[in-house]
């Protein structure tokens, strides 16, 4: 091989490796971090430039933290993933991204996430990011192998995102807000596990799944969705008057439609990738936009 050809091969290998790094960072999953907007939006502070900047910092911090977690997790699970029919195509398992690169890069992103969170006016955001890093690390090492605990752990990650938004702009969140966030997260995670359970015969290796039955996960979805609808109603009518109370109350209708539609999609076999369903299903998308519009009127138009 000539020197020029060798350089070109090295360049292509390097480019492929860094494309693999980007894939391992799972940028498509960053949509979950939009949850940091929830509390500041409900508190009516997103029309303030300083608050928007703090929320943006919180969003980027969570993107760095989640990507760092994926890198570390994929590096740790590389051997097991190579035996999995689907996960063996992940860049680390496939050898495109070396384990020796994924580990330190993941740690760097986790450290950067905590460091960036300290750029806001509240040190509490740094504490929330640190808690998220500790949770995801414990999940990768132990918690994902424990039935029920893995459901709670993944749901807690979503709740921490919602809390992070409140911490970034230093606004209080009500107990009903946290209840809605917790129950909604459990509902979505239970649906995701139910979809994954269907893949057991296709080589799914998640240990905790083998302790679940579809009947149990259906029960979890039923109980959490029922409690979620009640909690949302209580939150919607909490401390609101006049037009705000009407707008929040009206949001209950599309919110309920969205929950019922999501439950229907899970029963039909979807649910393994919640972030894709929520933006690909027309009824879910319209329901979500109507909820946002109603809440926007209730918060900002009064």
C-alpha angles and dihedrals in degrees: 000000000000122000091251092050091048091052091049091050090049091049092051091047091051092047091049091049094053092045085054090052090053091050091049090052087062098217088182087067092059089086087079089066091066083087087084086075094061102082097038090048092050090047091054097236101117090096088069114090093214091053092048090052092051091048090050090052090050090050094050091045091055091046090055092045095049093046091048089052092051092051093050093043094049091047091051094046097041095113094048092043091057089065093051118094093223106024093052087079092063110115095244094046091045091052095244090116113038117231087231088062099039096055100053093037090052092050091049091053091049092052091046090051093057092042093051092049088062090065090079124085091253126071087198091079089060089052092051092048090048089050090051091051091049091048095049091046091051089045092053093048104038120341098069089064093057118085115234090006089071090054092051092045095053091044089050089057090060092046091051089056090055091047091048092062091053091046093050094058096029099239126145121246122210124237090245091054090054090045091054091047092049097046092043091052093049090048093053095043092050089052091050092051091048090055091047090050088064088061095059091100089053093060104276106170104190102130097209091058092068089065093056131082126199089241091057094047090047088053091051091050093047095050096043094045092050093048090043093058091049092047092049091052091051091048092047092056095040115119095338127131138183118348091357091059091048093049093047090046093051090052088068091074099059090036090057091045090052093051093048092047092050090050089051092051091051091052088050091058103268127111105090091106107034093176090061097045094051092058100035101049112081097208092050092047094049091045091052093048091050091051091050091047093050093047090045090056091045093052107030106025098059 
